[in-house]
Amino acid sequence: MKFKLEYWKINIGIYAIIWSLIIGILTAGYLNLVNWVINIIWHEFFSSPTEFKTWYPFIICLPFGFLIGFLSHKLGNYPLTIEEVLTKVRMRGKLDYHNWWKSFTLGLLVLGAGGSVGPEASTTVLTSSMINWLGDRLRWSIFCHHHGQENNIWQDRLNRHQLESAPLFSQLFRSKKQKNLIVSFLVIIGILGAATVFKLFPEEGVFGIHHHTINWQLENLLTAIPIMIIGIAFGWLFIRLENWSALIINVKLSKVWQGGIFGLILATCSLLSNDILFSGEFRIVPFSHEALTLSVPFLLSIAFVKAVVTNLGFAMGWRGGTIFPAIFSSLAIGCACALVLPGDVRVNAVIVLAASLTVILGKPLLTSILLILLVPIELTPVIITVSIATNWLVKKFRLFVKSC
């Protein structure tokens, strides 16, 4: 009897480890698939002469736009955002993974069509769905074992009725410490799976440790507060654009037409700059160097147009992650400010960028981690200071408004 119990525990453990590895592999595989699809669809655009590049976005964005609109009408508002996923998990304790294919389909279409959004939304849905599926399989198997019912976790189909009677995932562990240790171990296994895919099939990365000599100047201290306020204002504007876009569209316009019309808008805006297309994820680091050679009006145009296009597209069915477009737009504003103010241009630009992104994300720690991996590591003290200060100022301002 004891041997049978130990065998069952080992079997469950191996199952959890193997599927955690597979989840990591599939997550990395999806991100590689996104880049592969974009390269397939836009290869001609990247390698063609200027005259052809002018019209290529119209050839791609218009038909894809109507297809995205049609599928949005049939399937609903997908992919879910990170906030929507977290809300569902908080309210229900889990995510319904049966609709994963809707987020996969629409997410991949929008990204492949050049939408000004990132893959983080659809990736979060897919990974969270797989994790919840694995959790349900473990809950169901443990429930059956405790009730003396034979089941094969590797082959048997999950019984929904039995699952409803199974304990919550957090109740499967003897203590919170045990839960944290086991979950952390399985997360590490998943990360190893993802790392293996990225190693075997390397793709161009955006994150890394970057270095650049910073010319620290006293003028940067004098301009820090004004440009931090500019960053806060732009971050506030970026957030409000999402609500304003939803109000402008109005439900009277069908989703099919919304998708098609935005395809036309996106293609037209690409005439200003190719950086209006896509999330800007792989252009952030190169753009940070190029931007200092561009004119201030052009930088401001890119910043505001990309912010509008990202949020308008989201409201018109071209849904996805907005973190990287927010970083790109904020960087353009920061570089514009840096070019007209005294002091080291990189210090000025990163102050605006950190302040804006802290407002948009609402998480100074996440902002700091993202930016430290995107900008020169020498600017880390500036990033951390501005992120914390911005978060403190925003909280104080909200308390002041509530008290009035």
GISUL-V120139 format. One record per backbone hydrogen bond with DSSP energy under -0.5 kcal/mol. CO is the residue of the C=O (numbers start at 1). NH is the residue of the N-H. E is the energy in kcal/mol with one decimal. If there is no record, write none. Layout:
<<CO NH E> <CO NH E>>
This chain:
<<1 5 -1.9> <2 6 -2.4> <3 7 -2.4> <4 8 -2.1> <5 9 -2.3> <6 10 -2.4> <7 11 -2.4> <8 12 -2.5> <9 13 -2.5> <10 14 -2.7> <11 15 -2.2> <12 16 -2.4> <13 17 -2.3> <14 18 -2.8> <15 19 -2.3> <16 20 -1.8> <17 21 -2.1> <18 22 -2.2> <19 23 -2.5> <20 24 -2.0> <21 25 -2.2> <22 26 -3.0> <23 27 -2.3> <24 28 -2.2> <25 29 -2.4> <26 30 -2.2> <27 31 -1.8> <28 32 -2.3> <29 33 -2.3> <30 34 -2.4> <31 35 -1.8> <32 36 -2.3> <33 37 -2.9> <34 38 -2.4> <35 39 -2.2> <36 40 -2.3> <37 41 -2.6> <38 42 -2.7> <39 43 -0.8> <42 46 -2.4> <43 47 -1.8> <44 48 -0.7> <45 48 -0.6> <49 53 -1.9> <50 54 -1.4> <51 55 -0.7> <52 55 -0.7> <52 56 -1.8> <53 57 -0.8> <55 58 -0.8> <55 59 -1.5> <56 60 -1.8> <57 61 -3.1> <58 62 -1.3> <60 64 -1.8> <61 65 -2.1> <62 66 -1.8> <63 67 -2.0> <64 68 -2.9> <65 69 -2.5> <66 70 -2.4> <67 71 -2.5> <68 72 -2.4> <69 73 -2.0> <70 74 -1.8> <71 75 -3.5> <71 76 -0.5> <72 76 -1.6> <76 78 -1.4> <81 85 -2.2> <82 86 -2.5> <83 87 -2.4> <84 88 -2.2> <85 89 -2.2> <86 90 -2.4> <87 91 -2.4> <88 92 -2.7> <88 94 -0.6> <89 93 -2.0> <95 97 -0.8> <96 99 -0.6> <97 100 -1.4> <99 102 -1.3> <99 103 -1.1> <100 104 -2.3> <101 105 -2.6> <102 106 -2.3> <103 107 -2.0> <104 108 -2.2> <105 109 -2.0> <106 110 -2.5> <107 111 -2.1> <108 112 -2.5> <109 113 -2.0> <110 115 -2.4> <111 114 -1.3> <114 278 -2.4> <115 117 -2.2> <118 121 -0.5> <118 321 -2.4> <119 123 -2.4> <120 124 -1.9> <121 125 -2.0> <122 126 -2.5> <123 127 -2.7> <124 128 -2.6> <125 129 -2.5> <126 130 -2.1> <127 131 -2.3> <128 132 -2.6> <129 133 -2.4> <130 134 -2.4> <131 135 -2.4> <132 136 -2.3> <133 137 -2.2> <134 138 -2.2> <135 139 -2.5> <136 140 -2.7> <137 141 -2.2> <138 142 -2.4> <139 143 -2.3> <140 144 -2.4> <141 145 -2.2> <142 146 -2.4> <143 147 -1.3> <144 149 -3.1> <145 148 -1.4> <148 150 -0.5> <151 153 -0.7> <152 155 -0.9> <152 156 -2.7> <158 160 -0.7> <159 163 -2.2> <160 164 -1.8> <161 165 -0.8> <162 165 -0.6> <162 166 -0.6> <163 166 -0.9> <168 171 -1.2> <169 172 -1.6> <170 173 -0.7> <175 179 -2.0> <176 180 -2.6> <177 181 -2.2> <178 182 -2.5> <179 183 -2.9> <180 184 -2.3> <181 185 -2.1> <182 186 -2.3> <183 187 -2.3> <184 188 -2.3> <185 189 -1.9> <186 190 -2.2> <187 191 -2.5> <188 192 -2.3> <189 193 -1.9> <190 194 -2.3> <191 195 -2.9> <192 196 -2.0> <193 197 -1.5> <194 198 -2.3> <195 199 -1.9> <196 200 -2.5> <197 201 -3.3> <208 210 -0.7> <210 377 -3.3> <213 215 -0.5> <214 216 -1.4> <217 220 -1.1> <217 221 -0.5> <218 221 -1.2> <218 222 -1.2> <219 223 -1.8> <220 224 -0.8> <221 225 -0.5> <223 227 -2.2> <224 228 -1.8> <225 229 -2.1> <226 230 -1.6> <227 231 -2.1> <228 232 -2.4> <229 233 -2.4> <230 234 -2.4> <231 235 -2.4> <232 236 -2.3> <233 237 -2.3> <234 238 -2.6> <235 239 -1.8> <236 240 -2.3> <237 241 -2.1> <238 242 -0.7> <239 242 -0.9> <239 243 -0.8> <240 244 -2.7> <241 245 -2.4> <242 246 -1.7> <243 247 -1.7> <244 248 -2.2> <245 249 -2.1> <246 250 -1.3> <250 253 -1.2> <252 254 -0.6> <254 258 -2.4> <255 259 -2.6> <256 260 -2.0> <257 261 -3.0> <258 262 -2.4> <259 263 -1.6> <260 264 -1.6> <261 265 -2.3> <262 266 -3.3> <263 267 -2.1> <264 268 -2.3> <265 269 -2.6> <266 270 -1.4> <268 271 -1.5> <269 272 -1.5> <269 273 -1.0> <273 276 -1.6> <274 277 -1.3> <280 283 -0.9> <280 284 -1.0> <281 284 -0.6> <283 287 -2.8> <284 288 -1.8> <285 289 -0.8> <286 289 -0.9> <286 290 -2.2> <287 291 -3.2> <290 293 -2.2> <291 294 -1.5> <295 299 -2.1> <296 300 -2.5> <297 301 -2.1> <298 302 -2.4> <299 303 -2.4> <300 304 -2.4> <301 305 -2.6> <302 306 -2.5> <303 307 -1.9> <304 308 -2.4> <305 309 -3.1> <306 310 -2.6> <307 311 -1.8> <308 312 -3.1> <309 313 -2.6> <310 314 -1.8> <311 315 -1.9> <312 316 -1.4> <313 318 -2.7> <314 317 -1.2> <317 319 -1.7> <321 118 -3.0> <322 326 -1.9> <323 327 -2.3> <324 328 -2.7> <325 329 -2.8> <326 330 -2.4> <327 331 -2.4> <328 332 -2.0> <329 333 -2.0> <330 334 -2.6> <331 335 -2.6> <332 336 -2.0> <333 337 -2.3> <334 338 -2.4> <335 339 -1.7> <336 340 -0.6> <337 340 -1.0> <337 341 -0.8> <344 348 -2.1> <345 349 -2.5> <346 350 -2.2> <347 351 -1.7> <348 352 -1.7> <349 353 -2.3> <350 354 -2.8> <351 355 -2.3> <352 356 -2.6> <353 357 -2.5> <354 358 -2.0> <355 359 -1.6> <356 360 -2.2> <357 361 -2.9> <358 362 -2.3> <363 367 -2.4> <364 368 -2.4> <365 369 -2.4> <366 370 -2.5> <367 371 -2.4> <368 372 -2.4> <369 373 -1.2> <371 374 -1.4> <371 375 -2.8> <373 208 -1.8> <375 210 -0.6> <376 379 -2.2> <377 380 -1.7> <379 383 -2.3> <380 384 -2.5> <381 385 -2.2> <382 386 -2.7> <383 387 -2.5> <384 388 -2.2> <385 389 -2.6> <386 390 -2.8> <387 391 -2.1> <388 392 -2.1> <389 393 -2.5> <390 394 -2.7> <391 395 -2.0> <392 396 -2.3> <393 397 -2.5> <394 398 -2.2> <395 399 -2.2> <396 400 -2.2> <397 401 -2.4> <398 402 -2.3> <399 403 -1.9> <400 404 -1.0>>
